[in-house]
Amino acid sequence: MRALIAPFLAGGLLYAAVCLMMWLGQDSLIFLRQPLQDAARAAMRDSPAREMTVDAGDGTRLHGWLRPALGTTPTALLLYFGGNAEEVSGMQGELARYPDVAVATFNYRGYGLSEGDPSEANLLADALDLYDVLVAHPGVDKTAVFVMGRSLGSGVAVHLAAHRSVRGVVLISPYDSLAAVGARAYPWLPVRWLMRHPFDSLARAARIDAPLLALVAERDAVVPPSHSVKLASAWRGPHDLVRLPGADHIDLLSHPGFWPAVNRFLARLG
């Protein structure tokens, strides 16, 4: 009898050990912290963007850029939240195509020169703090705030749109929840029980009235399109999902249909 039980016991212990390792190591899988390279910082000094810091509610200093520097004439504002392996200074260059919109890109805690450690709770709270600081400036038109989130940042953007007033939401490779994406990637693990950072966008979508543009890569193996479709289907406000044929998770911003779709969305919302 012992000979029969021993393999099952060993297998159970091994499975429990793997679950424990995944629980302990998930931060390093979800948050791939990126430094701010000297060359990137130097390039930003030569750009119209202004380097700045914002203190989060707990005193943690968040570092990023705002372009252009806000004056006294109210202008539209776009807040961008990056992917899990993204240092966001480079997105200022991409979004320079919208010269009439102030663009704010701040690195998550532990990314770039931002202080602290990333977690779902910290990122979501920081997004609200950034919004509150920026819209308090007299140079921001509070009725024309847009939010854009990519991959991991789509969950941050959804949370912000659920708790603050925004004119429109642009999500790039969005998911219904990070837990659902993880469960699909690791079907042999109880991912939903193990996840400390579930980023449940689906639970928030039904209370968001702001229009949504979801941009989905047809060949996305990181966030399969079905997760994006599920989120968009649950959105309470107007929503448009654009599939980019041939694109994958990494290259969809360079797809010829990407920026024209964003242009149409922003133009439609004025």
Buried (B, 14 or more C-beta within 10 A) or exposed (E): EEEEEEEEEEEEEEEEEEBEEBBEEBBEEBBBBBEBEEEBBEBBEEBBBBBBEBEBEEEBEBBBBBBBEBEEEBBBBBBBBBBBEBBBBBBBEBBBEBEEBBBBBBBBBBBBBBBBEBBBEBBBBBBBBBBEBBBEBEBBBBEBBBBBBBBBBBBBBBBBBBBBEBBBBBBBBBBBBBBBBBBBEEEEBEBEEBBEBBBBBBBBBEEBEBBBBBBBBEBBEBBBBBBBBBBBEBBEBEBBBBBBEEBBBBEBBEBEBBBEBBEEBBEEBE
